[in-house]
Amino acid sequence: MFHKWRRYFKNKFIVAIVAFIFAVALSATISLLKSVETQSLLEQESLTPAFNLISQEIIKPLYVAETIARASNLKNLMNSPVPDEVAIKQTLHELGKEFQVEFFVANESDRTQYNSDGSSLALDINKVEWYFRAMYTNQDIVGVLGNREDIRIYYDVKIYNDKGVFLGFIGLNKKLTTFLKAFDNFKKEFGYDFVFVDHNNNVVLSSDTNLVADGKRILQLKQLPWYAPYISKYHDTEQNHNFLVDVEGEDLLIAQANFEPLNWKMFLINPLKVRQTAANHDFAIQTTYITVAIFTAILIIWLIGKSLQGEFARRHLKDPLTQLPNRAHLARHYEKFARMNKSIAVIMVDLDHFKAINDTYGHNTGDKALCEVANLLKSLLRDIDIVARWGGEEFVILLPAADIVIANRIADRARQVIAKHIFVANNKVIQITASFGVSADTGKSNLSQLINNADAALYEAKNSGRNKVCSGKKTATDGLKKQASS
């Protein structure tokens, strides 16, 4: 079973497909786990650009109005028993030119409104109703709609003298069309609407032009189609002001925020399909990135594994002296060819009287001789053959797809090459010969049996005079042991 699976995983294409499928599945799982976080982030991000717009279009003008209202110059002019109309208008004109908005002073002492464009009007209760309504509110800052012919938003800041006496209002106004242009750009970019209502729940501002006051009517919050399902959920909890409501088959996420400086409320209306599109896009991006990262990691791990495997083979499957394959490498090579059920031959090689060479010339000379013999044996073999160091002065040659005749022929050629080779040590020529034992099988025997057969034949070659080639039987002789000395 193990060999069957190993054959599959040796196919690099199948490994790559499996790794890719695993990477996609894992990345999709991770992306799904992050979906809750993504949804929360999208919800938070839906408020951020709205607040940025509010800061630019509403809070900034309000801040300017408050700053100007605290300026001592205008307060002193308003606190004078006889207002200096020219000085007031000149100051307002300079402010309007600097900040590019229209300023005004609604002066209580002479009940007159002075504007930065040089105009003025009497604060008649029958004509300028906003002044008296704002004056009697508890708020020091009031934001209201005014001027039916050319609707504007007025920011009115109450002014008091040092004794706490009410002096009137200082403020500024912006045309409603300037807000609507900014809101329209916001809606095109982010795909959702928002609505501002005052303390009376009148719709003051909205990115939906159908809800904006037009001089004839001002809508109430309760008239908006999403408000009824929203407020029913709002009453059920005090901990969350964000709810998903269904309006004519469309899911809307309604988020509420209080705008305390003007005592307004803001509602953000976010169509769910916008969030779903963003979430799907984010999911696809996350899945792609994570897939690439995981697949790359798998590929790197696989390459490192291959590299380590190669390093392991170099270090642990090779003889450190001769750099020939060792026993473990030989066994792996044998298994590969044994599965083909073809004839396999084994040749065992043993250098004759090698102990005498080590004793006479030293182990360094002996090691050099072993390396030279290893190179001679390799030079005689085919590409598919393999020669390994078996131990000491013994070598094993594995000959795939070779019978006993071919193996005998190669062994005898190797015997002759070694015997004729000139080995030199300390300027002296050393005569080295080797004995050979040969065995062959159709692949039904295991490597141990072949080695035993070849070892038995080697014993016969050494016992009959050395520097010979002998062939073994198909079955090793039981109990046969190597008795010839090296």
Order of alpha helices (4+ residues) and beta strands (2+ residues): alpha-alpha-alpha-alpha-alpha-alpha-beta-beta-beta-alpha-beta-beta-beta-alpha-beta-beta-alpha-beta-beta-beta-alpha-alpha-beta-alpha-alpha-beta-beta-alpha-beta-beta-beta-alpha-beta
